[in-house]
Amino acid sequence: MEFDLILTLVFFAFCAGAIDAAVGGGGLIQIPALMGAFPSTAPATIFGTNKLASICGTASAAFSFMRRVRIPWRLLFVIAIFAGLGSYIGAMCVSYIATDVLKPLVLVMLIVIAIYTFLKKQFGQDHVEQVITTQVLVLAAVGSVLIGFYDGIFGPGTGSFFIFYFIRYLKVDFLHASALSKIANFMTNFAALSFFVPAGHVLFQYGLTMAVANVLGAIVGVKVALKYGSGFIRILFLILVSVLICRLAYQIFWI
């Protein structure tokens, strides 16, 4: 029984790593898998174990993207610092704010993102070589700290929010937005874990096993993203957001 449980979690961790590396949303797969495996476990421990499983795959994806995609380091530094700060604060608040309060707001935001991305056919298809101004850095900081906070306190859809925000306000394409989102996501995972681990909210024996599968999945996901480019990532992004919308709507209206 224990072996079957681990095998199931490894399978879902691999799938989560592959999807997360390309368009984000690994938590959409991993969190329900962990909740199903440990139904009586506290939500904070589920989120902490998910972060441990995810951070290795996210680090692998971020490193692969940074080797192949040109990223402005000053912009990257601002995104990483503020995303991490927001996530740590969110993790501290995870025991005090009911996630059911967030779900309707997240659902509306995802619907708006899906409609906007679908209607704007060229959205995220072109990459503009950007001049890093104070305004760009402020926009990066504000978006990163808010999305980081959301990731620390809830999580599902974080990668989608990062990608959409970076395309809309930092004027990059889907490929560069995916690269930036991986680095931001690594920092949000690291910051959240710096709270969850000392608080005892991590199942290490399962999280570390899932982390290996997550890395292998991330390697596959990055190769697919780099091979097929922004157009393919846009399609995956729309599919992922649509699935997340359906899942949240089901949880809100039928459960």
C-alpha positions in Angstrom: 0.0 0.0 0.0 2.8 2.4 0.9 4.6 1.6 -2.4 1.4 2.2 -4.4 1.0 5.6 -2.6 4.6 6.6 -3.4 4.3 5.5 -7.0 1.1 7.5 -7.4 2.7 10.6 -5.9 5.8 10.2 -8.1 3.7 10.0 -11.2 1.8 13.2 -10.4 5.0 15.0 -9.4 6.6 14.1 -12.7 3.5 15.5 -14.6 3.5 18.6 -12.4 7.1 19.3 -13.1 6.7 19.0 -16.8 3.6 21.3 -17.0 5.0 23.7 -14.4 8.3 24.1 -16.3 6.5 25.2 -19.5 3.5 27.3 -18.3 3.3 27.0 -14.5 0.4 25.4 -12.6 2.2 22.4 -11.2 0.3 22.9 -7.9 -2.9 22.3 -9.8 -1.7 18.7 -10.1 0.4 18.2 -7.0 -1.8 19.7 -4.3 -4.9 17.6 -5.1 -2.6 14.5 -5.3 -1.2 15.2 -1.8 -4.7 16.0 -0.4 -6.0 12.7 -1.8 -3.1 10.8 -0.3 -3.3 12.5 3.1 -6.9 13.6 3.6 -6.5 14.2 7.4 -3.3 16.3 7.1 -3.4 20.0 7.9 -3.5 22.3 4.8 -0.3 24.0 5.9 1.5 20.7 5.8 0.1 19.9 2.4 1.3 23.2 1.0 4.7 22.8 2.7 5.2 19.4 1.2 4.1 20.6 -2.2 6.7 23.5 -2.0 9.5 21.0 -1.1 8.5 18.8 -4.1 8.3 21.7 -6.4 11.3 23.8 -5.5 13.8 21.3 -7.1 11.9 21.1 -10.3 11.5 24.9 -10.4 15.2 25.4 -9.8 16.1 23.0 -12.6 13.7 24.7 -15.0 15.0 28.2 -14.0 18.6 27.2 -14.5 17.8 25.7 -17.9 15.9 28.8 -19.1 18.7 31.1 -17.8 21.3 29.2 -19.9 19.2 29.6 -23.1 17.1 32.8 -22.7 18.6 36.2 -22.3 17.3 37.8 -19.1 18.0 41.3 -17.7 19.7 40.7 -14.4 18.6 43.9 -12.7 15.0 43.1 -13.5 15.5 39.5 -12.4 16.9 40.6 -9.1 13.9 42.8 -8.3 11.4 40.1 -9.3 13.2 37.5 -7.2 13.5 39.6 -4.0 9.9 40.9 -4.0 8.4 37.5 -5.0 10.2 35.9 -2.1 9.2 38.6 0.3 5.5 38.3 -0.6 5.6 34.5 -0.4 7.1 34.5 3.1 4.4 36.9 4.3 1.7 34.8 2.7 3.1 31.6 4.3 2.9 33.3 7.7 -0.7 34.1 7.1 -1.7 30.7 5.7 -3.2 29.6 9.1 -5.2 32.8 9.5 -7.0 33.3 6.2 -9.5 30.7 4.9 -8.6 29.7 1.3 -12.4 29.6 0.5 -12.4 33.4 0.8 -9.8 33.6 -2.0 -11.3 31.1 -4.5 -14.1 33.3 -6.0 -11.6 36.2 -6.5 -9.1 33.9 -8.1 -11.8 32.4 -10.3 -12.8 35.8 -11.7 -9.2 36.8 -12.3 -8.5 33.6 -14.2 -11.6 34.0 -16.4 -10.5 37.6 -17.3 -6.9 36.4 -18.1 -8.3 33.5 -20.3 -10.6 35.8 -22.2 -7.9 38.5 -22.7 -5.3 36.0 -23.8 -7.7 34.3 -26.2 -8.9 37.5 -27.9 -5.5 39.1 -28.1 -4.0 36.7 -30.7 -0.6 38.4 -30.7 -0.5 38.7 -26.9 2.8 37.3 -25.8 4.1 36.5 -29.3 6.6 39.3 -29.6 9.5 40.0 -27.4 10.6 43.7 -27.0 14.2 44.3 -26.0 13.4 46.4 -23.0 15.0 49.4 -21.5 15.0 48.8 -17.7 13.5 52.0 -16.3 12.5 52.9 -12.8 8.8 52.4 -13.9 9.5 48.9 -15.2 11.3 48.0 -11.9 8.4 49.3 -9.8 5.9 47.4 -11.9 8.0 44.2 -11.5 8.3 44.7 -7.7 4.5 45.4 -7.2 3.4 42.4 -9.3 6.0 40.1 -7.8 5.2 40.9 -4.2 1.4 40.5 -4.7 1.6 37.2 -6.7 4.3 36.0 -4.3 1.9 36.6 -1.4 -0.8 34.7 -3.2 1.6 31.8 -3.8 2.6 31.7 -0.1 -1.0 31.6 1.1 -2.8 29.5 -1.5 -0.7 28.7 -4.7 -2.7 27.2 -7.6 -2.4 29.3 -10.7 0.7 31.3 -9.5 2.7 30.5 -12.6 -0.2 31.6 -14.8 -0.5 34.9 -12.9 3.3 35.5 -13.2 3.3 34.8 -16.9 0.3 37.0 -17.6 1.6 39.9 -15.5 5.1 39.8 -17.1 3.7 39.8 -20.6 1.1 42.5 -20.0 3.3 44.9 -17.9 6.9 44.0 -18.7 6.2 43.5 -22.5 7.9 40.1 -22.9 6.8 37.1 -24.9 5.5 33.8 -23.5 8.9 32.2 -23.6 10.7 35.0 -21.7 7.7 35.2 -19.3 8.0 31.5 -18.6 11.7 31.9 -17.8 11.0 34.9 -15.5 8.1 33.0 -13.8 10.3 30.0 -13.0 12.9 32.2 -11.3 10.1 34.1 -9.4 8.5 30.8 -8.5 11.8 29.4 -7.2 12.0 32.3 -4.8 8.4 32.0 -3.7 8.9 28.3 -2.9 12.2 29.0 -1.1 10.7 31.8 1.0 7.6 29.8 1.9 9.8 26.8 2.8 11.8 29.0 5.1 8.6 29.3 7.1 7.1 25.9 6.6 10.2 23.8 7.5 10.9 25.4 11.0 7.2 25.2 11.7 7.2 21.5 11.0 4.8 21.7 8.1 6.7 19.4 5.7 6.4 15.6 5.1 10.1 15.1 4.1 10.0 11.4 3.2 7.3 12.1 0.6 8.4 15.6 -0.5 12.0 14.6 -1.3 10.9 11.5 -3.3 8.4 13.7 -5.3 11.2 16.3 -5.8 13.2 13.9 -7.8 10.3 13.1 -10.1 9.5 16.8 -10.3 13.1 17.6 -11.6 12.8 14.9 -14.3 9.4 16.3 -15.4 10.9 19.8 -15.4 13.7 18.7 -17.8 11.1 17.4 -20.2 8.9 20.5 -19.9 11.8 23.0 -20.6 12.9 21.0 -23.7 9.4 21.1 -25.0 9.0 24.9 -24.3 12.3 25.8 -25.9 11.7 23.6 -28.9 8.2 24.8 -29.8 8.4 28.5 -28.6 5.9 31.1 -27.6 3.0 30.0 -29.8 3.0 26.5 -28.3 3.3 27.9 -24.8 0.3 30.2 -25.4 -1.8 27.2 -26.3 -0.7 25.3 -23.2 -1.3 28.4 -21.1 -4.9 28.7 -22.3 -5.5 25.0 -21.6 -4.0 25.2 -18.1 -6.0 28.3 -17.2 -9.2 26.7 -18.5 -8.6 23.6 -16.4 -7.9 25.7 -13.3 -11.1 27.7 -13.9 -13.2 24.5 -14.2 -11.6 23.1 -11.0 -12.1 26.2 -8.9 -15.7 26.6 -10.2 -16.4 23.0 -9.3 -15.0 23.5 -5.8 -17.0 26.8 -5.3 -20.4 25.8 -6.7 -20.7 22.0 -6.3 -18.6 20.9 -3.3 
